[in-house]
């Protein structure tokens, strides 16, 4: 399969939790991320082609923010080797430009340590 990403994703060096903006429920945790998308490990399968309103809970508040809110489309989903676990790929389709900078800052922090 041909790579379609414009920017490479970086492996998360810390636990980043994703929650549903509408229900507040825990969706999963980030495996890798870029400003354009992310891979998630979750307990439930994501519906491919569906659009989700998500929050990324920041491990340490940045710019007085505890979370980043964005909208993303589930591009793919497959079962993980662990029972009742799923890998899902998301394309971020709507995010505040200031929040993109926070994601970029997180990635830089991981690679400067």
N, C-alpha and C positions, 0 to 999 in steps of 0.2 A: 504494500500500500504506500502511495506517495505521501510524503510529509506535506501538510498544508499550513503549518504554523508559520507566521511571519517573524515571531520572536521565540527563541527557545525557552522552555520552562525550566525552572530551577527547583531542585528537590528541597522541600521544606525541612529546615534544620530544627524546627520546634513544632509543637502541637498547635495547629491552627484549626479551630472548630468552625464548622459551617452550620448555621441555623436557618430555618424558614422564617422570612420576615412576617408572614401573615399569621402563622400558628405559633411561632416562637420555638417550635420543636427542633431538636437536634437532628441534623441531616447526616453528618459524617465529619471526617477530618481530611484536610488537604494533604495530598501526597506530593504533588508538584504544582507550580503556579508560575504564571507570567501575567502581565497586564492584560493579555488577551484571552486567557483561559486557565483552566485548572483541571487536575485529576483528583478525584475524591474517592475515599474508601468509606462505604456506608453499609448499614445493616439491611437496607431495603433497596430494591432495584429502582433506578431512575427511569422515567419514561422517555425514550429517545424521541427527539423532536419537540418535547414540551419545554416551555419557558418557565423558569423558576425565579422568584424574588428571594434573594439570599443575603445573609449577613455573614461576614467573616469576622469572628471575634479576635481582636488583637491581643497577643499575649501581654503586651505592655502598651498602655495608651500612648498614642502619637497625636500631637497637635490637639490635645484635649478630647480625642476620639477614642472610644473603646471598641468600635466596630467599623467595618466598611460595608456599606450596602450597595448591592449591584443586582442586575438582571442578567441571567445566563440561560443559554439553551443547552439542554442535554444532547450531545452529539452521538454518544455511544455509551453502552452499558454492557458489562459482562460479569459473570460470576467469578469471584475470587476463589483461591484454593481453600480458604477458611470457610467453614460452614456458615451459611446465612450472611455472607459478606459479598459486596459487589464493588467493582471498579467502575467509575463513570467519568467520562470526559465532557467538559463544559466549555462552551465558547461564550465569553463575556460580551454581551451585546449593548449594555448600558451601564456606565459607571461615571461618577464624577471625576473630572480630570485631576482634582486634588487627591482623590483616593488612589488613582493610578500612581501618583508620586509616592504615596505611602507604601504601596506594594513594591515599587522599585527600591525604596529605602530598606524595606525588610530584606529583600534579596541581597542588596549590597552589604547589609549587616551580617548576613549568613556567611558571605564569602570573604569578609574582612577578619573574621575570627579564626 
